[in-house]
Every structure is written in structure tokens, then in C-alpha cells.
Amino acid sequence: MNKNVSIVLLVIGVVLLVLGLQEFGAFGSSISRALGRGPSARAWLLMIGGAVCTVLGGMGVFKK
């Protein structure tokens, strides 16, 4: 994988993780968790997508 693509994936992954954590702590998600339904699907998708992009980008940037 091209190193530039890896850096872009790493940056996008970190941004998605931050957005996912913000969505997780949002008011609507807090009410949903209080009612026992858990966090929203959007929060999970953002966090999982961010984790995948971060891992793939990190592997591309730090491989020898």
C-alpha cells in the first residue's frame, strides 16, 4: 500500500474515532443508554470504522 494512502487512512480513522466517541456521549445516546437500549448504531459504526481505518493506516505507515 502506498505510504500516502496509509497516512490518509490513519487520519480518517482517528477522525472517525473522535466522531464516534462524541456521538457516544451525545445527549440522545445518553438517554438511550439510561433506558437500557445501549448506544446508537451510528456511534458503533463510527467507532468500528475508525478502528479499522486506524489499524490499516498504521500498518501501512509503520511497516518496514
Backbone as XML, in Angstrom:
<?xml version="1.0"?>
<chain id="A" units="angstrom">
  <residue number="1" name="MET">
    <atom name="N" x="0.847" y="-1.169" z="0.000"/>
    <atom name="CA" x="0.000" y="0.000" z="0.000"/>
    <atom name="C" x="0.897" y="1.239" z="0.000"/>
  </residue>
  <residue number="2" name="ASN">
    <atom name="N" x="0.503" y="2.239" z="-0.737"/>
    <atom name="CA" x="1.237" y="3.480" z="-0.824"/>
    <atom name="C" x="1.254" y="4.173" z="0.540"/>
  </residue>
  <residue number="3" name="LYS">
    <atom name="N" x="2.403" y="4.745" z="0.902"/>
    <atom name="CA" x="2.527" y="5.386" z="2.211"/>
    <atom name="C" x="1.585" y="6.583" z="2.352"/>
  </residue>
  <residue number="4" name="ASN">
    <atom name="N" x="1.331" y="7.309" z="1.266"/>
    <atom name="CA" x="0.407" y="8.445" z="1.325"/>
    <atom name="C" x="-1.019" y="7.976" z="1.624"/>
  </residue>
  <residue number="5" name="VAL">
    <atom name="N" x="-1.414" y="6.875" z="1.013"/>
    <atom name="CA" x="-2.743" y="6.317" z="1.260"/>
    <atom name="C" x="-2.845" y="5.866" z="2.716"/>
  </residue>
  <residue number="6" name="SER">
    <atom name="N" x="-1.776" y="5.298" z="3.237"/>
    <atom name="CA" x="-1.766" y="4.853" z="4.626"/>
    <atom name="C" x="-1.919" y="6.025" z="5.586"/>
  </residue>
  <residue number="7" name="ILE">
    <atom name="N" x="-1.259" y="7.126" z="5.295"/>
    <atom name="CA" x="-1.368" y="8.306" z="6.149"/>
    <atom name="C" x="-2.788" y="8.858" z="6.110"/>
  </residue>
  <residue number="8" name="VAL">
    <atom name="N" x="-3.381" y="8.896" z="4.927"/>
    <atom name="CA" x="-4.762" y="9.375" z="4.804"/>
    <atom name="C" x="-5.710" y="8.464" z="5.581"/>
  </residue>
  <residue number="9" name="LEU">
    <atom name="N" x="-5.534" y="7.150" z="5.473"/>
    <atom name="CA" x="-6.363" y="6.207" z="6.229"/>
    <atom name="C" x="-6.196" y="6.402" z="7.735"/>
  </residue>
  <residue number="10" name="LEU">
    <atom name="N" x="-4.979" y="6.641" z="8.160"/>
    <atom name="CA" x="-4.721" y="6.854" z="9.581"/>
    <atom name="C" x="-5.431" y="8.110" z="10.082"/>
  </residue>
  <residue number="11" name="VAL">
    <atom name="N" x="-5.347" y="9.185" z="9.328"/>
    <atom name="CA" x="-6.005" y="10.439" z="9.725"/>
    <atom name="C" x="-7.523" y="10.277" z="9.726"/>
  </residue>
  <residue number="12" name="ILE">
    <atom name="N" x="-8.062" y="9.655" z="8.683"/>
    <atom name="CA" x="-9.510" y="9.436" z="8.616"/>
    <atom name="C" x="-9.967" y="8.550" z="9.770"/>
  </residue>
  <residue number="13" name="GLY">
    <atom name="N" x="-9.186" y="7.539" z="10.100"/>
    <atom name="CA" x="-9.532" y="6.651" z="11.203"/>
    <atom name="C" x="-9.590" y="7.374" z="12.531"/>
  </residue>
  <residue number="14" name="VAL">
    <atom name="N" x="-8.634" y="8.246" z="12.779"/>
    <atom name="CA" x="-8.630" y="8.998" z="14.034"/>
    <atom name="C" x="-9.830" y="9.940" z="14.091"/>
  </residue>
  <residue number="15" name="VAL">
    <atom name="N" x="-10.139" y="10.585" z="12.971"/>
    <atom name="CA" x="-11.294" y="11.486" z="12.922"/>
    <atom name="C" x="-12.587" y="10.707" z="13.190"/>
  </residue>
  <residue number="16" name="LEU">
    <atom name="N" x="-12.726" y="9.546" z="12.565"/>
    <atom name="CA" x="-13.926" y="8.738" z="12.787"/>
    <atom name="C" x="-14.033" y="8.271" z="14.233"/>
  </residue>
  <residue number="17" name="LEU">
    <atom name="N" x="-12.916" y="7.910" z="14.839"/>
    <atom name="CA" x="-12.946" y="7.515" z="16.246"/>
    <atom name="C" x="-13.403" y="8.660" z="17.141"/>
  </residue>
  <residue number="18" name="VAL">
    <atom name="N" x="-12.892" y="9.856" z="16.877"/>
    <atom name="CA" x="-13.290" y="11.021" z="17.680"/>
    <atom name="C" x="-14.777" y="11.303" z="17.490"/>
  </residue>
  <residue number="19" name="LEU">
    <atom name="N" x="-15.245" y="11.255" z="16.246"/>
    <atom name="CA" x="-16.672" y="11.488" z="15.993"/>
    <atom name="C" x="-17.536" y="10.420" z="16.655"/>
  </residue>
  <residue number="20" name="GLY">
    <atom name="N" x="-17.082" y="9.181" z="16.626"/>
    <atom name="CA" x="-17.818" y="8.102" z="17.272"/>
    <atom name="C" x="-17.905" y="8.278" z="18.778"/>
  </residue>
  <residue number="21" name="LEU">
    <atom name="N" x="-16.812" y="8.724" z="19.381"/>
    <atom name="CA" x="-16.828" y="8.952" z="20.825"/>
    <atom name="C" x="-17.715" y="10.138" z="21.184"/>
  </residue>
  <residue number="22" name="GLN">
    <atom name="N" x="-17.732" y="11.158" z="20.336"/>
    <atom name="CA" x="-18.634" y="12.287" z="20.571"/>
    <atom name="C" x="-20.088" y="11.858" z="20.436"/>
  </residue>
  <residue number="23" name="GLU">
    <atom name="N" x="-20.374" y="11.035" z="19.447"/>
    <atom name="CA" x="-21.733" y="10.523" z="19.253"/>
    <atom name="C" x="-22.143" y="9.636" z="20.424"/>
  </residue>
  <residue number="24" name="PHE">
    <atom name="N" x="-21.204" y="8.872" z="20.943"/>
    <atom name="CA" x="-21.477" y="8.001" z="22.081"/>
    <atom name="C" x="-21.866" y="8.811" z="23.308"/>
  </residue>
  <residue number="25" name="GLY">
    <atom name="N" x="-21.236" y="9.970" z="23.487"/>
    <atom name="CA" x="-21.525" y="10.804" z="24.646"/>
    <atom name="C" x="-22.615" y="11.833" z="24.409"/>
  </residue>
  <residue number="26" name="ALA">
    <atom name="N" x="-23.264" y="11.806" z="23.248"/>
    <atom name="CA" x="-24.300" y="12.782" z="22.937"/>
    <atom name="C" x="-25.513" y="12.592" z="23.842"/>
  </residue>
  <residue number="27" name="PHE">
    <atom name="N" x="-26.328" y="13.627" z="23.931"/>
    <atom name="CA" x="-27.483" y="13.609" z="24.830"/>
    <atom name="C" x="-28.451" y="12.472" z="24.491"/>
  </residue>
  <residue number="28" name="GLY">
    <atom name="N" x="-28.753" y="12.303" z="23.219"/>
    <atom name="CA" x="-29.686" y="11.245" z="22.819"/>
    <atom name="C" x="-29.150" y="9.861" z="23.124"/>
  </residue>
  <residue number="29" name="SER">
    <atom name="N" x="-27.861" y="9.689" z="22.951"/>
    <atom name="CA" x="-27.247" y="8.399" z="23.250"/>
    <atom name="C" x="-27.235" y="8.148" z="24.755"/>
  </residue>
  <residue number="30" name="SER">
    <atom name="N" x="-27.063" y="9.213" z="25.534"/>
    <atom name="CA" x="-27.086" y="9.072" z="26.994"/>
    <atom name="C" x="-28.462" y="8.627" z="27.479"/>
  </residue>
  <residue number="31" name="ILE">
    <atom name="N" x="-29.499" y="9.202" z="26.900"/>
    <atom name="CA" x="-30.862" y="8.806" z="27.271"/>
    <atom name="C" x="-31.118" y="7.360" z="26.863"/>
  </residue>
  <residue number="32" name="SER">
    <atom name="N" x="-30.649" y="6.996" z="25.679"/>
    <atom name="CA" x="-30.827" y="5.631" z="25.194"/>
    <atom name="C" x="-30.129" y="4.631" z="26.115"/>
  </residue>
  <residue number="33" name="ARG">
    <atom name="N" x="-28.925" y="4.957" z="26.551"/>
    <atom name="CA" x="-28.199" y="4.070" z="27.467"/>
    <atom name="C" x="-28.907" y="3.999" z="28.808"/>
  </residue>
  <residue number="34" name="ALA">
    <atom name="N" x="-29.468" y="5.122" z="29.267"/>
    <atom name="CA" x="-30.169" y="5.136" z="30.546"/>
    <atom name="C" x="-31.419" y="4.258" z="30.505"/>
  </residue>
  <residue number="35" name="LEU">
    <atom name="N" x="-32.039" y="4.171" z="29.347"/>
    <atom name="CA" x="-33.231" y="3.340" z="29.198"/>
    <atom name="C" x="-32.891" y="1.885" z="28.906"/>
  </residue>
  <residue number="36" name="GLY">
    <atom name="N" x="-31.609" y="1.580" z="28.833"/>
    <atom name="CA" x="-31.182" y="0.201" z="28.670"/>
    <atom name="C" x="-31.058" y="-0.272" z="27.239"/>
  </residue>
  <residue number="37" name="ARG">
    <atom name="N" x="-31.141" y="0.641" z="26.280"/>
    <atom name="CA" x="-31.052" y="0.216" z="24.880"/>
    <atom name="C" x="-29.636" y="0.269" z="24.340"/>
  </residue>
  <residue number="38" name="GLY">
    <atom name="N" x="-28.707" y="0.859" z="25.025"/>
    <atom name="CA" x="-27.326" y="0.940" z="24.582"/>
    <atom name="C" x="-27.110" y="2.096" z="23.633"/>
  </residue>
  <residue number="39" name="PRO">
    <atom name="N" x="-25.863" y="2.293" z="23.213"/>
    <atom name="CA" x="-25.542" y="3.405" z="22.327"/>
    <atom name="C" x="-26.143" y="3.213" z="20.938"/>
  </residue>
  <residue number="40" name="SER">
    <atom name="N" x="-26.214" y="4.297" z="20.189"/>
    <atom name="CA" x="-26.819" y="4.239" z="18.860"/>
    <atom name="C" x="-25.947" y="3.438" z="17.893"/>
  </residue>
  <residue number="41" name="ALA">
    <atom name="N" x="-26.574" y="2.973" z="16.834"/>
    <atom name="CA" x="-25.852" y="2.227" z="15.804"/>
    <atom name="C" x="-24.837" y="3.119" z="15.100"/>
  </residue>
  <residue number="42" name="ARG">
    <atom name="N" x="-25.170" y="4.397" z="14.962"/>
    <atom name="CA" x="-24.238" y="5.327" z="14.308"/>
    <atom name="C" x="-22.948" y="5.448" z="15.109"/>
  </residue>
  <residue number="43" name="ALA">
    <atom name="N" x="-23.057" y="5.507" z="16.428"/>
    <atom name="CA" x="-21.862" y="5.599" z="17.266"/>
    <atom name="C" x="-20.991" y="4.365" z="17.083"/>
  </residue>
  <residue number="44" name="TRP">
    <atom name="N" x="-21.613" y="3.196" z="17.066"/>
    <atom name="CA" x="-20.848" y="1.959" z="16.862"/>
    <atom name="C" x="-20.194" y="1.926" z="15.490"/>
  </residue>
  <residue number="45" name="LEU">
    <atom name="N" x="-20.936" y="2.322" z="14.460"/>
    <atom name="CA" x="-20.373" y="2.307" z="13.110"/>
    <atom name="C" x="-19.187" y="3.253" z="12.987"/>
  </residue>
  <residue number="46" name="LEU">
    <atom name="N" x="-19.300" y="4.435" z="13.564"/>
    <atom name="CA" x="-18.187" y="5.380" z="13.514"/>
    <atom name="C" x="-16.965" y="4.848" z="14.253"/>
  </residue>
  <residue number="47" name="MET">
    <atom name="N" x="-17.177" y="4.259" z="15.418"/>
    <atom name="CA" x="-16.044" y="3.749" z="16.187"/>
    <atom name="C" x="-15.401" y="2.526" z="15.524"/>
  </residue>
  <residue number="48" name="ILE">
    <atom name="N" x="-16.209" y="1.626" z="15.001"/>
    <atom name="CA" x="-15.655" y="0.433" z="14.343"/>
    <atom name="C" x="-14.943" y="0.818" z="13.046"/>
  </residue>
  <residue number="49" name="GLY">
    <atom name="N" x="-15.575" y="1.685" z="12.260"/>
    <atom name="CA" x="-14.936" y="2.153" z="11.026"/>
    <atom name="C" x="-13.644" y="2.892" z="11.306"/>
  </residue>
  <residue number="50" name="GLY">
    <atom name="N" x="-13.645" y="3.709" z="12.353"/>
    <atom name="CA" x="-12.430" y="4.426" z="12.734"/>
    <atom name="C" x="-11.329" y="3.484" z="13.181"/>
  </residue>
  <residue number="51" name="ALA">
    <atom name="N" x="-11.700" y="2.464" z="13.928"/>
    <atom name="CA" x="-10.699" y="1.499" z="14.388"/>
    <atom name="C" x="-10.087" y="0.736" z="13.214"/>
  </residue>
  <residue number="52" name="VAL">
    <atom name="N" x="-10.923" y="0.329" z="12.276"/>
    <atom name="CA" x="-10.423" y="-0.408" z="11.111"/>
    <atom name="C" x="-9.492" y="0.467" z="10.276"/>
  </residue>
  <residue number="53" name="CYS">
    <atom name="N" x="-9.915" y="1.705" z="10.003"/>
    <atom name="CA" x="-9.075" y="2.620" z="9.211"/>
    <atom name="C" x="-7.770" y="2.934" z="9.925"/>
  </residue>
  <residue number="54" name="THR">
    <atom name="N" x="-7.833" y="3.105" z="11.247"/>
    <atom name="CA" x="-6.629" y="3.412" z="12.015"/>
    <atom name="C" x="-5.652" y="2.243" z="11.986"/>
  </residue>
  <residue number="55" name="VAL">
    <atom name="N" x="-6.151" y="1.042" z="12.138"/>
    <atom name="CA" x="-5.267" y="-0.134" z="12.117"/>
    <atom name="C" x="-4.644" y="-0.321" z="10.733"/>
  </residue>
  <residue number="56" name="LEU">
    <atom name="N" x="-5.460" y="-0.229" z="9.686"/>
    <atom name="CA" x="-4.933" y="-0.390" z="8.335"/>
    <atom name="C" x="-3.916" y="0.707" z="7.997"/>
  </residue>
  <residue number="57" name="GLY">
    <atom name="N" x="-4.234" y="1.939" z="8.345"/>
    <atom name="CA" x="-3.318" y="3.046" z="8.095"/>
    <atom name="C" x="-2.034" y="2.904" z="8.896"/>
  </residue>
  <residue number="58" name="GLY">
    <atom name="N" x="-2.164" y="2.517" z="10.151"/>
    <atom name="CA" x="-0.982" y="2.332" z="10.985"/>
    <atom name="C" x="-0.083" y="1.213" z="10.487"/>
  </residue>
  <residue number="59" name="MET">
    <atom name="N" x="-0.691" y="0.132" z="10.005"/>
    <atom name="CA" x="0.093" y="-0.974" z="9.453"/>
    <atom name="C" x="0.863" y="-0.511" z="8.215"/>
  </residue>
  <residue number="60" name="GLY">
    <atom name="N" x="0.229" y="0.309" z="7.379"/>
    <atom name="CA" x="0.885" y="0.791" z="6.176"/>
    <atom name="C" x="1.993" y="1.793" z="6.473"/>
  </residue>
  <residue number="61" name="VAL">
    <atom name="N" x="1.798" y="2.618" z="7.488"/>
    <atom name="CA" x="2.778" y="3.651" z="7.803"/>
    <atom name="C" x="3.983" y="3.055" z="8.514"/>
  </residue>
  <residue number="62" name="PHE">
    <atom name="N" x="3.748" y="2.128" z="9.424"/>
    <atom name="CA" x="4.838" y="1.631" z="10.270"/>
    <atom name="C" x="5.456" y="0.323" z="9.811"/>
  </residue>
  <residue number="63" name="LYS">
    <atom name="N" x="5.056" y="-0.211" z="8.656"/>
    <atom name="CA" x="5.692" y="-1.445" z="8.183"/>
    <atom name="C" x="7.064" y="-1.126" z="7.604"/>
  </residue>
  <residue number="64" name="LYS">
    <atom name="N" x="7.931" y="-2.092" z="7.636"/>
    <atom name="CA" x="9.299" y="-1.874" z="7.142"/>
    <atom name="C" x="9.430" y="-2.192" z="5.686"/>
  </residue>
</chain>
